[in-house]
Amino acid sequence: MNGEGHFPEGNDLPAHHLVEGTLAPIVVLDTQLRHLYVNPAWVEVSGLPASAFLGRTLGEVLPDLRRPDDVLRDVLKDGQPREATISASKPRAMNWLTSWRPH
């Protein structure tokens, strides 16, 4: 199972292979909070195919998700990493502590 989308550093670099192989869910977002890349671990925990996320915001894909859009905008604004909790009840119960960092 491969992640989909454009990996920012290029698909042939060691970082790409590390992100593809980790058990940690990793996504790359653009400045409008749309998904550019999701790794296989994110596909696994979300229960949705990578293609469901690409080019869309988290709220568009999982509208019942309590998401930290304000935290993400603050990270983009000042470049400081932050943590936030994401939770949802649909399509299944999910609760994650997430770390957000600028690229």
DOZALO-828118 format. One record per residue: x, y, z of N, C-alpha, C in turn; residue number from 1. Coordinates in steps of 0.02 Angstrom, whole numbers, plus 50000, padded with zeros to 5 digits. Example, Ala and Ser with C-alpha at 12.3 -4.5 7.8 and 13.67 -1.06 7.14 Angstrom:
# DOZALO-828118
<r><n_X>50660</n_X><n_Y>49716</n_Y><n_Z>50390</n_Z><ca_X>50615</ca_X><ca_Y>49775</ca_Y><ca_Z>50390</ca_Z><c_X>50660</c_X><c_Y>49835</c_Y><c_Z>50390</c_Z><nr>1</nr></r>
<r><n_X>50642</n_X><n_Y>49888</n_Y><n_Z>50354</n_Z><ca_X>50684</ca_X><ca_Y>49947</ca_Y><ca_Z>50357</ca_Z><c_X>50645</c_X><c_Y>50002</c_Y><c_Z>50394</c_Z><nr>2</nr></r>
//
This chain:
# DOZALO-828118
<r><n_X>50043</n_X><n_Y>49942</n_Y><n_Z>50000</n_Z><ca_X>50000</ca_X><ca_Y>50000</ca_Y><ca_Z>50000</ca_Z><c_X>50045</c_X><c_Y>50061</c_Y><c_Z>50000</c_Z><nr>1</nr></r>
<r><n_X>50038</n_X><n_Y>50104</n_Y><n_Z>49951</n_Z><ca_X>50078</ca_X><ca_Y>50165</ca_Y><ca_Z>49947</ca_Z><c_X>50036</c_X><c_Y>50225</c_Y><c_Z>49962</c_Z><nr>2</nr></r>
<r><n_X>50068</n_X><n_Y>50276</n_Y><n_Z>49991</n_Z><ca_X>50035</ca_X><ca_Y>50339</ca_Y><ca_Z>49999</ca_Z><c_X>50026</c_X><c_Y>50370</c_Y><c_Z>49931</c_Z><nr>3</nr></r>
<r><n_X>49985</n_X><n_Y>50421</n_Y><n_Z>49927</n_Z><ca_X>49974</ca_X><ca_Y>50454</ca_Y><ca_Z>49864</ca_Z><c_X>49984</c_X><c_Y>50528</c_Y><c_Z>49871</c_Z><nr>4</nr></r>
<r><n_X>49996</n_X><n_Y>50559</n_Y><n_Z>49814</n_Z><ca_X>50006</ca_X><ca_Y>50631</ca_Y><ca_Z>49812</ca_Z><c_X>50078</c_X><c_Y>50647</c_Y><c_Z>49799</c_Z><nr>5</nr></r>
<r><n_X>50093</n_X><n_Y>50710</n_Y><n_Z>49800</n_Z><ca_X>50162</ca_X><ca_Y>50733</ca_Y><ca_Z>49787</ca_Z><c_X>50198</c_X><c_Y>50743</c_Y><c_Z>49853</c_Z><nr>6</nr></r>
<r><n_X>50251</n_X><n_Y>50705</n_Y><n_Z>49863</n_Z><ca_X>50292</ca_X><ca_Y>50713</ca_Y><ca_Z>49923</ca_Z><c_X>50337</c_X><c_Y>50773</c_Y><c_Z>49911</c_Z><nr>7</nr></r>
<r><n_X>50338</n_X><n_Y>50823</n_Y><n_Z>49956</n_Z><ca_X>50372</ca_X><ca_Y>50886</ca_Y><ca_Z>49944</ca_Z><c_X>50446</c_X><c_Y>50881</c_Y><c_Z>49925</c_Z><nr>8</nr></r>
<r><n_X>50482</n_X><n_Y>50834</n_Y><n_Z>49953</n_Z><ca_X>50554</ca_X><ca_Y>50830</ca_Y><ca_Z>49937</ca_Z><c_X>50568</c_X><c_Y>50787</c_Y><c_Z>49876</c_Z><nr>9</nr></r>
<r><n_X>50518</n_X><n_Y>50755</n_Y><n_Z>49848</n_Z><ca_X>50528</ca_X><ca_Y>50711</ca_Y><ca_Z>49791</ca_Z><c_X>50518</c_X><c_Y>50638</c_Y><c_Z>49811</c_Z><nr>10</nr></r>
<r><n_X>50491</n_X><n_Y>50599</n_Y><n_Z>49767</n_Z><ca_X>50473</ca_X><ca_Y>50530</ca_Y><ca_Z>49783</ca_Z><c_X>50532</c_X><c_Y>50483</c_Y><c_Z>49786</c_Z><nr>11</nr></r>
<r><n_X>50591</n_X><n_Y>50503</n_Y><n_Z>49763</n_Z><ca_X>50648</ca_X><ca_Y>50457</ca_Y><ca_Z>49763</ca_Z><c_X>50697</c_X><c_Y>50469</c_Y><c_Z>49820</c_Z><nr>12</nr></r>
<r><n_X>50685</n_X><n_Y>50517</n_Y><n_Z>49862</n_Z><ca_X>50731</ca_X><ca_Y>50532</ca_Y><ca_Z>49916</ca_Z><c_X>50719</c_X><c_Y>50488</c_Y><c_Z>49977</c_Z><nr>13</nr></r>
<r><n_X>50770</n_X><n_Y>50478</n_Y><n_Z>50019</n_Z><ca_X>50763</ca_X><ca_Y>50436</ca_Y><ca_Z>50078</ca_Z><c_X>50706</c_X><c_Y>50457</c_Y><c_Z>50125</c_Z><nr>14</nr></r>
<r><n_X>50693</n_X><n_Y>50522</n_Y><n_Z>50131</n_Z><ca_X>50639</ca_X><ca_Y>50544</ca_Y><ca_Z>50175</ca_Z><c_X>50572</c_X><c_Y>50517</c_Y><c_Z>50152</c_Z><nr>15</nr></r>
<r><n_X>50562</n_X><n_Y>50514</n_Y><n_Z>50087</n_Z><ca_X>50499</ca_X><ca_Y>50487</ca_Y><ca_Z>50060</ca_Z><c_X>50491</c_X><c_Y>50414</c_Y><c_Z>50081</c_Z><nr>16</nr></r>
<r><n_X>50544</n_X><n_Y>50375</n_Y><n_Z>50075</n_Z><ca_X>50540</ca_X><ca_Y>50305</ca_Y><ca_Z>50093</ca_Z><c_X>50529</c_X><c_Y>50295</c_Y><c_Z>50168</c_Z><nr>17</nr></r>
<r><n_X>50558</n_X><n_Y>50338</n_Y><n_Z>50208</n_Z><ca_X>50548</ca_X><ca_Y>50336</ca_Y><ca_Z>50280</ca_Z><c_X>50475</c_X><c_Y>50350</c_Y><c_Z>50298</c_Z><nr>18</nr></r>
<r><n_X>50446</n_X><n_Y>50402</n_Y><n_Z>50268</n_Z><ca_X>50377</ca_X><ca_Y>50421</ca_Y><ca_Z>50281</ca_Z><c_X>50329</c_X><c_Y>50367</c_Y><c_Z>50256</c_Z><nr>19</nr></r>
<r><n_X>50344</n_X><n_Y>50337</n_Y><n_Z>50200</n_Z><ca_X>50302</ca_X><ca_Y>50283</ca_Y><ca_Z>50173</ca_Z><c_X>50302</c_X><c_Y>50222</c_Y><c_Z>50219</c_Z><nr>20</nr></r>
<r><n_X>50358</n_X><n_Y>50209</n_Y><n_Z>50252</n_Z><ca_X>50365</ca_X><ca_Y>50148</ca_Y><ca_Z>50292</ca_Z><c_X>50348</c_X><c_Y>50155</c_Y><c_Z>50366</c_Z><nr>21</nr></r>
<r><n_X>50339</n_X><n_Y>50216</n_Y><n_Z>50390</n_Z><ca_X>50325</ca_X><ca_Y>50225</ca_Y><ca_Z>50461</ca_Z><c_X>50254</c_X><c_Y>50204</c_Y><c_Z>50479</c_Z><nr>22</nr></r>
<r><n_X>50245</n_X><n_Y>50186</n_Y><n_Z>50542</n_Z><ca_X>50178</ca_X><ca_Y>50171</ca_Y><ca_Z>50567</ca_Z><c_X>50141</c_X><c_Y>50234</c_Y><c_Z>50589</c_Z><nr>23</nr></r>
<r><n_X>50177</n_X><n_Y>50291</n_Y><n_Z>50589</n_Z><ca_X>50146</ca_X><ca_Y>50354</ca_Y><ca_Z>50610</ca_Z><c_X>50109</c_X><c_Y>50385</c_Y><c_Z>50550</c_Z><nr>24</nr></r>
<r><n_X>50046</n_X><n_Y>50403</n_Y><n_Z>50560</n_Z><ca_X>50010</ca_X><ca_Y>50438</ca_Y><ca_Z>50506</ca_Z><c_X>50041</c_X><c_Y>50506</c_Y><c_Z>50492</c_Z><nr>25</nr></r>
<r><n_X>50055</n_X><n_Y>50519</n_Y><n_Z>50428</n_Z><ca_X>50085</ca_X><ca_Y>50583</ca_Y><ca_Z>50408</ca_Z><c_X>50047</c_X><c_Y>50610</c_Y><c_Z>50348</c_Z><nr>26</nr></r>
<r><n_X>50031</n_X><n_Y>50675</n_Y><n_Z>50351</n_Z><ca_X>50000</ca_X><ca_Y>50709</ca_Y><ca_Z>50295</ca_Z><c_X>50039</c_X><c_Y>50773</c_Y><c_Z>50281</c_Z><nr>27</nr></r>
<r><n_X>50035</n_X><n_Y>50795</n_Y><n_Z>50218</n_Z><ca_X>50064</ca_X><ca_Y>50859</ca_Y><ca_Z>50198</ca_Z><c_X>50006</c_X><c_Y>50901</c_Y><c_Z>50172</c_Z><nr>28</nr></r>
<r><n_X>50000</n_X><n_Y>50961</n_Y><n_Z>50199</n_Z><ca_X>49946</ca_X><ca_Y>51006</ca_Y><ca_Z>50179</ca_Z><c_X>49973</c_X><c_Y>51067</c_Y><c_Z>50144</c_Z><nr>29</nr></r>
<r><n_X>49932</n_X><n_Y>51098</n_Y><n_Z>50102</n_Z><ca_X>49952</ca_X><ca_Y>51162</ca_Y><ca_Z>50072</ca_Z><c_X>49928</c_X><c_Y>51219</c_Y><c_Z>50118</c_Z><nr>30</nr></r>
<r><n_X>49938</n_X><n_Y>51281</n_Y><n_Z>50097</n_Z><ca_X>49920</ca_X><ca_Y>51338</ca_Y><ca_Z>50140</ca_Z><c_X>49845</c_X><c_Y>51348</c_Y><c_Z>50146</c_Z><nr>31</nr></r>
<r><n_X>49806</n_X><n_Y>51312</n_Y><n_Z>50106</n_Z><ca_X>49733</ca_X><ca_Y>51315</ca_Y><ca_Z>50112</ca_Z><c_X>49707</c_X><c_Y>51253</c_Y><c_Z>50150</c_Z><nr>32</nr></r>
<r><n_X>49754</n_X><n_Y>51216</n_Y><n_Z>50182</n_Z><ca_X>49740</ca_X><ca_Y>51157</ca_Y><ca_Z>50222</ca_Z><c_X>49713</c_X><c_Y>51098</c_Y><c_Z>50181</c_Z><nr>33</nr></r>
<r><n_X>49729</n_X><n_Y>51098</n_Y><n_Z>50116</n_Z><ca_X>49710</ca_X><ca_Y>51042</ca_Y><ca_Z>50073</ca_Z><c_X>49767</c_X><c_Y>50991</c_Y><c_Z>50073</c_Z><nr>34</nr></r>
<r><n_X>49748</n_X><n_Y>50928</n_Y><n_Z>50070</n_Z><ca_X>49798</ca_X><ca_Y>50874</ca_Y><ca_Z>50071</ca_Z><c_X>49836</c_X><c_Y>50871</c_Y><c_Z>50005</c_Z><nr>35</nr></r>
<r><n_X>49902</n_X><n_Y>50872</n_Y><n_Z>50011</n_Z><ca_X>49947</ca_X><ca_Y>50861</ca_Y><ca_Z>49954</ca_Z><c_X>49973</c_X><c_Y>50790</c_Y><c_Z>49953</c_Z><nr>36</nr></r>
<r><n_X>49979</n_X><n_Y>50760</n_Y><n_Z>50013</n_Z><ca_X>50007</ca_X><ca_Y>50693</ca_Y><ca_Z>50020</ca_Z><c_X>49979</c_X><c_Y>50661</c_Y><c_Z>50083</c_Z><nr>37</nr></r>
<r><n_X>49965</n_X><n_Y>50597</n_Y><n_Z>50080</n_Z><ca_X>49949</ca_X><ca_Y>50557</ca_Y><ca_Z>50140</ca_Z><c_X>49988</c_X><c_Y>50492</c_Y><c_Z>50135</c_Z><nr>38</nr></r>
<r><n_X>50016</n_X><n_Y>50470</n_Y><n_Z>50191</n_Z><ca_X>50056</ca_X><ca_Y>50409</ca_Y><ca_Z>50190</ca_Z><c_X>50011</c_X><c_Y>50348</c_Y><c_Z>50204</c_Z><nr>39</nr></r>
<r><n_X>50037</n_X><n_Y>50288</n_Y><n_Z>50193</n_Z><ca_X>49997</ca_X><ca_Y>50228</ca_Y><ca_Z>50204</ca_Z><c_X>49969</c_X><c_Y>50221</c_Y><c_Z>50274</c_Z><nr>40</nr></r>
<r><n_X>50005</n_X><n_Y>50245</n_Y><n_Z>50325</n_Z><ca_X>49980</ca_X><ca_Y>50240</ca_Y><ca_Z>50394</ca_Z><c_X>49917</c_X><c_Y>50282</c_Y><c_Z>50403</c_Z><nr>41</nr></r>
<r><n_X>49915</n_X><n_Y>50341</n_Y><n_Z>50371</n_Z><ca_X>49855</ca_X><ca_Y>50383</ca_Y><ca_Z>50375</ca_Z><c_X>49796</c_X><c_Y>50348</c_Y><c_Z>50341</c_Z><nr>42</nr></r>
<r><n_X>49809</n_X><n_Y>50317</n_Y><n_Z>50284</n_Z><ca_X>49757</ca_X><ca_Y>50279</ca_Y><ca_Z>50249</ca_Z><c_X>49730</c_X><c_Y>50225</c_Y><c_Z>50294</c_Z><nr>43</nr></r>
<r><n_X>49774</n_X><n_Y>50191</n_Y><n_Z>50329</n_Z><ca_X>49754</ca_X><ca_Y>50136</ca_Y><ca_Z>50374</ca_Z><c_X>49710</c_X><c_Y>50161</c_Y><c_Z>50431</c_Z><nr>44</nr></r>
<r><n_X>49732</n_X><n_Y>50213</n_Y><n_Z>50466</n_Z><ca_X>49693</ca_X><ca_Y>50235</ca_Y><ca_Z>50525</ca_Z><c_X>49629</c_X><c_Y>50272</c_Y><c_Z>50506</c_Z><nr>45</nr></r>
<r><n_X>49629</n_X><n_Y>50304</n_Y><n_Z>50448</n_Z><ca_X>49569</ca_X><ca_Y>50340</ca_Y><ca_Z>50428</ca_Z><c_X>49516</c_X><c_Y>50294</c_Y><c_Z>50400</c_Z><nr>46</nr></r>
<r><n_X>49538</n_X><n_Y>50237</n_Y><n_Z>50372</n_Z><ca_X>49491</ca_X><ca_Y>50192</ca_Y><ca_Z>50341</ca_Z><c_X>49468</c_X><c_Y>50214</c_Y><c_Z>50273</c_Z><nr>47</nr></r>
<r><n_X>49499</n_X><n_Y>50265</n_Y><n_Z>50245</n_Z><ca_X>49481</ca_X><ca_Y>50292</ca_Y><ca_Z>50180</ca_Z><c_X>49540</c_X><c_Y>50289</c_Y><c_Z>50132</c_Z><nr>48</nr></r>
<r><n_X>49529</n_X><n_Y>50284</n_Y><n_Z>50067</n_Z><ca_X>49585</ca_X><ca_Y>50283</ca_Y><ca_Z>50021</ca_Z><c_X>49618</c_X><c_Y>50352</c_Y><c_Z>50017</c_Z><nr>49</nr></r>
<r><n_X>49681</n_X><n_Y>50353</n_Y><n_Z>49999</n_Z><ca_X>49718</ca_X><ca_Y>50416</ca_Y><ca_Z>49994</ca_Z><c_X>49683</c_X><c_Y>50463</c_Y><c_Z>49945</c_Z><nr>50</nr></r>
<r><n_X>49656</n_X><n_Y>50437</n_Y><n_Z>49892</n_Z><ca_X>49623</ca_X><ca_Y>50479</ca_Y><ca_Z>49841</ca_Z><c_X>49564</c_X><c_Y>50519</c_Y><c_Z>49870</c_Z><nr>51</nr></r>
<r><n_X>49535</n_X><n_Y>50496</n_Y><n_Z>49924</n_Z><ca_X>49480</ca_X><ca_Y>50533</ca_Y><ca_Z>49956</ca_Z><c_X>49505</c_X><c_Y>50599</c_Y><c_Z>49986</c_Z><nr>52</nr></r>
<r><n_X>49569</n_X><n_Y>50603</n_Y><n_Z>50005</n_Z><ca_X>49597</ca_X><ca_Y>50661</ca_Y><ca_Z>50038</ca_Z><c_X>49629</c_X><c_Y>50712</c_Y><c_Z>49991</c_Z><nr>53</nr></r>
<r><n_X>49660</n_X><n_Y>50688</n_Y><n_Z>49938</n_Z><ca_X>49702</ca_X><ca_Y>50731</ca_Y><ca_Z>49897</ca_Z><c_X>49662</c_X><c_Y>50788</c_Y><c_Z>49866</c_Z><nr>54</nr></r>
<r><n_X>49688</n_X><n_Y>50849</n_Y><n_Z>49877</n_Z><ca_X>49656</ca_X><ca_Y>50910</ca_Y><ca_Z>49852</ca_Z><c_X>49598</c_X><c_Y>50934</c_Y><c_Z>49894</c_Z><nr>55</nr></r>
<r><n_X>49584</n_X><n_Y>50900</n_Y><n_Z>49949</n_Z><ca_X>49528</ca_X><ca_Y>50918</ca_Y><ca_Z>49992</ca_Z><c_X>49553</c_X><c_Y>50933</c_Y><c_Z>50063</c_Z><nr>56</nr></r>
<r><n_X>49513</n_X><n_Y>50971</n_Y><n_Z>50099</n_Z><ca_X>49528</ca_X><ca_Y>50984</ca_Y><ca_Z>50170</ca_Z><c_X>49502</c_X><c_Y>50925</c_Y><c_Z>50211</c_Z><nr>57</nr></r>
<r><n_X>49525</n_X><n_Y>50920</n_Y><n_Z>50272</n_Z><ca_X>49502</ca_X><ca_Y>50868</ca_Y><ca_Z>50317</ca_Z><c_X>49426</c_X><c_Y>50874</c_Y><c_Z>50328</c_Z><nr>58</nr></r>
<r><n_X>49402</n_X><n_Y>50936</n_Y><n_Z>50334</n_Z><ca_X>49331</ca_X><ca_Y>50947</ca_Y><ca_Z>50344</ca_Z><c_X>49288</c_X><c_Y>50926</c_Y><c_Z>50285</c_Z><nr>59</nr></r>
<r><n_X>49315</n_X><n_Y>50930</n_Y><n_Z>50225</n_Z><ca_X>49279</ca_X><ca_Y>50908</ca_Y><ca_Z>50166</ca_Z><c_X>49274</c_X><c_Y>50832</c_Y><c_Z>50163</c_Z><nr>60</nr></r>
<r><n_X>49326</n_X><n_Y>50798</n_Y><n_Z>50186</n_Z><ca_X>49327</ca_X><ca_Y>50725</ca_Y><ca_Z>50183</ca_Z><c_X>49291</c_X><c_Y>50695</c_Y><c_Z>50243</c_Z><nr>61</nr></r>
<r><n_X>49303</n_X><n_Y>50722</n_Y><n_Z>50302</n_Z><ca_X>49273</ca_X><ca_Y>50696</ca_Y><ca_Z>50364</ca_Z><c_X>49237</c_X><c_Y>50754</c_Y><c_Z>50400</c_Z><nr>62</nr></r>
<r><n_X>49177</n_X><n_Y>50772</n_Y><n_Z>50377</n_Z><ca_X>49144</ca_X><ca_Y>50831</ca_Y><ca_Z>50404</ca_Z><c_X>49126</c_X><c_Y>50826</c_Y><c_Z>50479</c_Z><nr>63</nr></r>
<r><n_X>49120</n_X><n_Y>50765</n_Y><n_Z>50505</n_Z><ca_X>49104</ca_X><ca_Y>50757</ca_Y><ca_Z>50576</ca_Z><c_X>49165</c_X><c_Y>50760</c_Y><c_Z>50621</c_Z><nr>64</nr></r>
<r><n_X>49223</n_X><n_Y>50768</n_Y><n_Z>50592</n_Z><ca_X>49285</ca_X><ca_Y>50770</ca_Y><ca_Z>50629</ca_Z><c_X>49294</c_X><c_Y>50837</c_Y><c_Z>50665</c_Z><nr>65</nr></r>
<r><n_X>49311</n_X><n_Y>50834</n_Y><n_Z>50729</n_Z><ca_X>49329</ca_X><ca_Y>50895</ca_Y><ca_Z>50766</ca_Z><c_X>49402</c_X><c_Y>50908</c_Y><c_Z>50750</c_Z><nr>66</nr></r>
<r><n_X>49415</n_X><n_Y>50958</n_Y><n_Z>50710</n_Z><ca_X>49483</ca_X><ca_Y>50969</ca_Y><ca_Z>50685</ca_Z><c_X>49510</c_X><c_Y>51037</c_Y><c_Z>50707</c_Z><nr>67</nr></r>
<r><n_X>49576</n_X><n_Y>51042</n_Y><n_Z>50709</n_Z><ca_X>49609</ca_X><ca_Y>51102</ca_Y><ca_Z>50735</ca_Z><c_X>49627</c_X><c_Y>51153</c_Y><c_Z>50681</c_Z><nr>68</nr></r>
<r><n_X>49579</n_X><n_Y>51174</n_Y><n_Z>50640</n_Z><ca_X>49595</ca_X><ca_Y>51221</ca_Y><ca_Z>50587</ca_Z><c_X>49627</c_X><c_Y>51285</c_Y><c_Z>50613</c_Z><nr>69</nr></r>
<r><n_X>49603</n_X><n_Y>51310</n_Y><n_Z>50670</n_Z><ca_X>49632</ca_X><ca_Y>51370</ca_Y><ca_Z>50699</ca_Z><c_X>49705</c_X><c_Y>51359</c_Y><c_Z>50718</c_Z><nr>70</nr></r>
<r><n_X>49721</n_X><n_Y>51300</n_Y><n_Z>50745</n_Z><ca_X>49790</ca_X><ca_Y>51284</ca_Y><ca_Z>50763</ca_Z><c_X>49834</c_X><c_Y>51281</c_Y><c_Z>50700</c_Z><nr>71</nr></r>
<r><n_X>49807</n_X><n_Y>51250</n_Y><n_Z>50647</n_Z><ca_X>49845</ca_X><ca_Y>51245</ca_Y><ca_Z>50585</ca_Z><c_X>49859</c_X><c_Y>51314</c_Y><c_Z>50556</c_Z><nr>72</nr></r>
<r><n_X>49810</n_X><n_Y>51358</n_Y><n_Z>50558</n_Z><ca_X>49821</ca_X><ca_Y>51426</ca_Y><ca_Z>50532</ca_Z><c_X>49872</c_X><c_Y>51464</c_Y><c_Z>50574</c_Z><nr>73</nr></r>
<r><n_X>49872</n_X><n_Y>51452</n_Y><n_Z>50640</n_Z><ca_X>49923</ca_X><ca_Y>51484</ca_Y><ca_Z>50682</ca_Z><c_X>49993</c_X><c_Y>51459</c_Y><c_Z>50664</c_Z><nr>74</nr></r>
<r><n_X>50000</n_X><n_Y>51394</n_Y><n_Z>50650</n_Z><ca_X>50065</ca_X><ca_Y>51367</ca_Y><ca_Z>50630</ca_Z><c_X>50089</c_X><c_Y>51400</c_Y><c_Z>50565</c_Z><nr>75</nr></r>
<r><n_X>50043</n_X><n_Y>51407</n_Y><n_Z>50518</n_Z><ca_X>50061</ca_X><ca_Y>51440</ca_Y><ca_Z>50455</ca_Z><c_X>50078</c_X><c_Y>51513</c_Y><c_Z>50465</c_Z><nr>76</nr></r>
<r><n_X>50044</n_X><n_Y>51545</n_Y><n_Z>50512</n_Z><ca_X>50054</ca_X><ca_Y>51616</ca_Y><ca_Z>50524</ca_Z><c_X>50121</c_X><c_Y>51631</c_Y><c_Z>50556</c_Z><nr>77</nr></r>
<r><n_X>50139</n_X><n_Y>51594</n_Y><n_Z>50609</n_Z><ca_X>50200</ca_X><ca_Y>51612</ca_Y><ca_Z>50646</ca_Z><c_X>50256</c_X><c_Y>51560</c_Y><c_Z>50641</c_Z><nr>78</nr></r>
<r><n_X>50243</n_X><n_Y>51503</n_Y><n_Z>50608</n_Z><ca_X>50296</ca_X><ca_Y>51454</ca_Y><ca_Z>50598</ca_Z><c_X>50314</c_X><c_Y>51413</c_Y><c_Z>50659</c_Z><nr>79</nr></r>
<r><n_X>50275</n_X><n_Y>51419</n_Y><n_Z>50713</n_Z><ca_X>50290</ca_X><ca_Y>51382</ca_Y><ca_Z>50774</ca_Z><c_X>50250</c_X><c_Y>51316</c_Y><c_Z>50776</c_Z><nr>80</nr></r>
<r><n_X>50284</n_X><n_Y>51260</n_Y><n_Z>50791</n_Z><ca_X>50249</ca_X><ca_Y>51196</ca_Y><ca_Z>50795</ca_Z><c_X>50199</c_X><c_Y>51195</c_Y><c_Z>50853</c_Z><nr>81</nr></r>
<r><n_X>50146</n_X><n_Y>51157</n_Y><n_Z>50844</n_Z><ca_X>50095</ca_X><ca_Y>51151</ca_Y><ca_Z>50896</ca_Z><c_X>50068</c_X><c_Y>51080</c_Y><c_Z>50897</c_Z><nr>82</nr></r>
<r><n_X>50036</n_X><n_Y>51063</n_Y><n_Z>50952</n_Z><ca_X>50000</ca_X><ca_Y>51000</ca_Y><ca_Z>50958</ca_Z><c_X>49926</c_X><c_Y>51014</c_Y><c_Z>50965</c_Z><nr>83</nr></r>
<r><n_X>49885</n_X><n_Y>50968</n_Y><n_Z>50941</n_Z><ca_X>49812</ca_X><ca_Y>50975</ca_Y><ca_Z>50946</ca_Z><c_X>49781</c_X><c_Y>50906</c_Y><c_Z>50944</c_Z><nr>84</nr></r>
<r><n_X>49720</n_X><n_Y>50901</n_Y><n_Z>50967</n_Z><ca_X>49684</ca_X><ca_Y>50838</ca_Y><ca_Z>50966</ca_Z><c_X>49632</c_X><c_Y>50839</c_Y><c_Z>50910</c_Z><nr>85</nr></r>
<r><n_X>49628</n_X><n_Y>50783</n_Y><n_Z>50875</n_Z><ca_X>49577</ca_X><ca_Y>50774</ca_Y><ca_Z>50823</ca_Z><c_X>49534</c_X><c_Y>50716</c_Y><c_Z>50847</c_Z><nr>86</nr></r>
<r><n_X>49469</n_X><n_Y>50723</n_Y><n_Z>50842</n_Z><ca_X>49425</ca_X><ca_Y>50668</ca_Y><ca_Z>50861</ca_Z><c_X>49364</c_X><c_Y>50666</c_Y><c_Z>50815</c_Z><nr>87</nr></r>
<r><n_X>49336</n_X><n_Y>50606</n_Y><n_Z>50810</n_Z><ca_X>49277</ca_X><ca_Y>50596</ca_Y><ca_Z>50768</ca_Z><c_X>49240</c_X><c_Y>50534</c_Y><c_Z>50792</c_Z><nr>88</nr></r>
<r><n_X>49177</n_X><n_Y>50531</n_Y><n_Z>50774</n_Z><ca_X>49138</ca_X><ca_Y>50472</ca_Y><ca_Z>50789</ca_Z><c_X>49120</c_X><c_Y>50433</c_Y><c_Z>50726</c_Z><nr>89</nr></r>
<r><n_X>49126</n_X><n_Y>50466</n_Y><n_Z>50667</n_Z><ca_X>49110</ca_X><ca_Y>50433</ca_Y><ca_Z>50603</ca_Z><c_X>49171</c_X><c_Y>50439</c_Y><c_Z>50557</c_Z><nr>90</nr></r>
<r><n_X>49188</n_X><n_Y>50395</n_Y><n_Z>50514</n_Z><ca_X>49154</ca_X><ca_Y>50331</ca_Y><ca_Z>50503</ca_Z><c_X>49165</c_X><c_Y>50281</c_Y><c_Z>50558</c_Z><nr>91</nr></r>
<r><n_X>49212</n_X><n_Y>50294</n_Y><n_Z>50603</n_Z><ca_X>49222</ca_X><ca_Y>50254</ca_Y><ca_Z>50663</ca_Z><c_X>49252</c_X><c_Y>50300</c_Y><c_Z>50716</c_Z><nr>92</nr></r>
<r><n_X>49249</n_X><n_Y>50280</n_Y><n_Z>50779</n_Z><ca_X>49276</ca_X><ca_Y>50321</ca_Y><ca_Z>50833</ca_Z><c_X>49351</c_X><c_Y>50329</c_Y><c_Z>50825</c_Z><nr>93</nr></r>
<r><n_X>49374</n_X><n_Y>50392</n_Y><n_Z>50825</n_Z><ca_X>49445</ca_X><ca_Y>50407</ca_Y><ca_Z>50817</ca_Z><c_X>49463</c_X><c_Y>50464</c_Y><c_Z>50864</c_Z><nr>94</nr></r>
<r><n_X>49522</n_X><n_Y>50461</n_Y><n_Z>50892</n_Z><ca_X>49547</ca_X><ca_Y>50514</ca_Y><ca_Z>50936</ca_Z><c_X>49623</c_X><c_Y>50514</c_Y><c_Z>50931</c_Z><nr>95</nr></r>
<r><n_X>49652</n_X><n_Y>50569</n_Y><n_Z>50905</n_Z><ca_X>49724</ca_X><ca_Y>50572</ca_Y><ca_Z>50896</ca_Z><c_X>49752</c_X><c_Y>50636</c_Y><c_Z>50927</c_Z><nr>96</nr></r>
<r><n_X>49811</n_X><n_Y>50629</n_Y><n_Z>50956</n_Z><ca_X>49851</ca_X><ca_Y>50687</ca_Y><ca_Z>50975</ca_Z><c_X>49897</c_X><c_Y>50699</c_Y><c_Z>50916</c_Z><nr>97</nr></r>
<r><n_X>49895</n_X><n_Y>50758</n_Y><n_Z>50887</n_Z><ca_X>49934</ca_X><ca_Y>50772</ca_Y><ca_Z>50827</ca_Z><c_X>49985</c_X><c_Y>50827</c_Y><c_Z>50838</c_Z><nr>98</nr></r>
<r><n_X>50038</n_X><n_Y>50824</n_Y><n_Z>50798</n_Z><ca_X>50089</ca_X><ca_Y>50876</ca_Y><ca_Z>50798</ca_Z><c_X>50088</c_X><c_Y>50908</c_Y><c_Z>50729</c_Z><nr>99</nr></r>
<r><n_X>50089</n_X><n_Y>50974</n_Y><n_Z>50728</n_Z><ca_X>50087</ca_X><ca_Y>51012</ca_Y><ca_Z>50665</ca_Z><c_X>50149</c_X><c_Y>51055</c_Y><c_Z>50661</c_Z><nr>100</nr></r>
<r><n_X>50184</n_X><n_Y>51050</n_Y><n_Z>50605</n_Z><ca_X>50246</ca_X><ca_Y>51088</ca_Y><ca_Z>50594</ca_Z><c_X>50245</c_X><c_Y>51119</c_Y><c_Z>50524</c_Z><nr>101</nr></r>
<r><n_X>50273</n_X><n_Y>51178</n_Y><n_Z>50518</n_Z><ca_X>50277</ca_X><ca_Y>51208</ca_Y><ca_Z>50451</ca_Z><c_X>50330</c_X><c_Y>51172</c_Y><c_Z>50410</c_Z><nr>102</nr></r>
<r><n_X>50322</n_X><n_Y>51175</n_Y><n_Z>50346</n_Z><ca_X>50371</ca_X><ca_Y>51143</ca_Y><ca_Z>50301</ca_Z><c_X>50419</c_X><c_Y>51195</c_Y><c_Z>50276</c_Z><nr>103</nr></r>
//
